[in-house]
Amino acid sequence: MTLILHGYRYSVYVRIARLVVAEKGVAHERVEVNPFAGDIPAAYLALHPFGRVPALVHDGFGLYETGAITRYVDRTFPGPALQPADTRRLARMDQIMGVVDAYAYWPLVRQVFVHDVIHPHRNTAGDPAELENGLSAAAPVLDALEALAATDTWLTGPDLSLADLHLGAMIAYFAQSTRGAALLASRPRLAAWWRQLNRRPSLAATDPGLPP
């Protein structure tokens, strides 16, 4: 069965999908698609009409939206289950993923990571106001996630779930900011969780590096 993952290597959401595929041990092909380019191929727009990433094709079955892709991969392929069987833990997984998408992505990635890591990496000037706004907005989000995190090893309990990988791809960028890392370190549950997740081979295998 052929699994093809289309996406931009530096995208957080593409990395989420790659993490799930890696944790499941599924062989796949990757097709690079830059959603920020002005000439997105028509064939890709036929697969994803909004031109975002990622998108997946499995034996002719096309799918877009990261949450749909990760749940499909987990349900379809053998390997460790990444969705809890317990309904409350499953609900918590869904809740954490929803919080991450709605409230964490923009401040953690688009504000803190971009303005405190990407701009210095490119020797360009970031926007100090955007960085400060991102740090301010990140704090209550991290507080909420700290409160939601289980007291077990992972966010929803003793076993790794999609919630860990969903948040982990964003924290991997956010924690590259010294100030972001300090905010994370001051939340003991999240800090311990991140130390554990960051040691998994899937994190190293999917590390995209910094965009040029």
C-alpha angles and dihedrals in degrees: 000000000000118000116188122186116198118198154106111282094223095050116114090215093051088051090052089056091045091051091053092048090048094049090049091048094232119163111229146159124239128216116194114229121173108207090191093060118101094228107056106175116257089230090061093047087054087057096041112020092193093055096232130128148288115035127168134207120193116181090327095318110122124204136172135183115074098241091052091048096049094046091048093051091048093049096043106046133056121246133083114343111247097192120070118243091215108089095220093050089047090051090050090051091053091046094051092048089050092050091049093052096043102039113010108048099066101047097035098044112015096040111025101029096040097045100035100037114015098046094049089046089056094041090240129128117262123204109262091199092054090049093051091046089051094050091048092049093044094059098067091041091055089046090054092048091047089056093047096047115105120240089239125087096280136040096263101028142296096330131066113256140183088265091065093052094043093055094033094064089056096044089051087066098034094052091058086074110083090218092045090051090051091054090050093047091056090063103072099197094048092043092053090044092051093049089054096045094045090061094060116109091231090067092056093042093055099039105132096191119220121316115251 
